[in-house]
Amino acid sequence: MKRSHSTAEKEWFDEAGKGLLSGGVSGVALQRLVEKAQAAGAKGAEDLCKAGNSGKLSGNIQRDMLRTLRKGSHWPQLYYADIPVWNVKLEKIVEKPHPFLLPHEWLAKANFLIGIDALNNTMQPGSGIHKHIQSVANGLQNPADHIAMGLHFDGVPFGSQIFYSDSLEVFSLNFPCSDLGMRIPFTSVQRTHLVKHVTFNAVLEILAWTLKSLAFGIFPTCRHDGTEWSVGEKSYRQKFYKEHQPVKAMLVEIRADWVALKQVFQFPQQNENKGICWMCHAKPSDIRDCQSNAGWKLARRTAMSFHAELKHEGKSCPLWSVPGVSSELVLVDWLHCCDLGVAADVLGNVLLEMVDAMDSQDSRDIKMSKLWKSILETYKERNVGHDMRFPYLKLKSFLQPGKSPKLKGKGSHIRGLVPVLTQLSDQYLQAKDFHIQTVKSCLIYLNKCYQELGDFSAVRFEDSATRMAILYCSLEREQMDMDVYKRWKVKPKLHLFMELAFHICKERGNPSKFWTYKDETHGGHLREIAKSKGGKNSSSSSAYRMLTRFVSSNPVPGAAKSK
Ligand SMILES: [Zn+2]
């Protein structure tokens, strides 16, 4: 079928393909459905019926259908490279061909379609990102006309829908200075097939190769490892490169949570005695040091000294060989550090304080159900969006035996509850005693931090964050003095939150510009399209499904706007 067929036929073709692209239906099942529809008189999906030699080769149906759905797309062909992975059955390391979607290829097309102005349209002259590109380009003796790119890395639960026994580790790229908002996967790896550090470094070597060609604005003349193109690649890639002008781009930010930074880049983890932070020399014992003259604020690490230490410890990573790429680009993300970290701790403790402050002989459970009613009323009164509301809150939502209170839930739900509890604190935290007033002030300053996400001021944010942190630490100290442990426990994420306020936001501005809400949604979508409806289950096959379904259902950035 040609795409120029009638609108109704095209709509039918696109709709038929959606099931396959979303991972919701297998190629065999879709072909059966299409055949039945055709027998009933439907037109427009003949090409889907031809897949797998008209169904005779069932193993090829899905592959052929995805090719059919990709017809006319601007995306480049996938690049295959051997990477070391763990073979679960053989229980040994094997080299397997793995697919990648190369940024220097799709970005050349995107740049051709809409140009650097659209891909950098929100870049502020004099901003941290602008200065970074200028300084790196100067070093390369190259004009600073690079597209700003961001790298995001995260693991999403994967495997059986009931028991997520595995996770899909996804690398994606985005445009931090564009309102396009697209996230484009580079590749993914299944956790069960990872060889510690070795698999990630092989993936990052290919990413470093493509990013270097983007930094210099050249197309590579050979494969990432210096070997010649294969015959197929030669005919395809050389033709592709002739048709599309080289493009320049630079990595300006790297976003991942603390656990991922440890796994991928071998960064220090949150409880490491010799140091927990890539920006300063803080040790686990320094996480309570929140004053404006805190020691860690004076003892900063430079990217150079940090990388020298990593190298000295034998912790190599190919990404650091890319011009301008260092630990300086690694940002602290609001979702993991505040919503699911500091704010979850503050709200968990505040909820318990509110329950215990209620003047009644009722059990904590009954008191909590009364508090929940007030929360529901306040949601309505403040017109809080349904996507920002907790569906229900019980005592066990924030209180587990033997643990410091911590509110469990989605980041957006926690974000939506902060102003609601702040409003309710006038009613539920009325006592004039020092403890209750400290709890209330701590919540008020957390709320002020959230208010900065709208109209941002780095100075105000640092002031509110510092006051909130000092009050939180004083509550922990007070509880310990009274031998009431397990409340207001200070955790290492408080240090990252302080770094966000003290250091990162002064350079990068409003943290809502680089938080990972969109990336989390994107990761969930990629997980769905990477799923298999039968067939092979390996790191390579899940990455292939994820990438081919992604390119079949999304245009190259800018293509939708082109004629
Ligand atoms: Zn630090």
Boltz pocket constraint, residues with backbone or C-beta under 6 A from the ligand:
constraints:
  - pocket:
      binder: B
      contacts: [[A, 277], [A, 278], [A, 279], [A, 280], [A, 281], [A, 282], [A, 296], [A, 495], [A, 499]]
      max_distance: 6.0
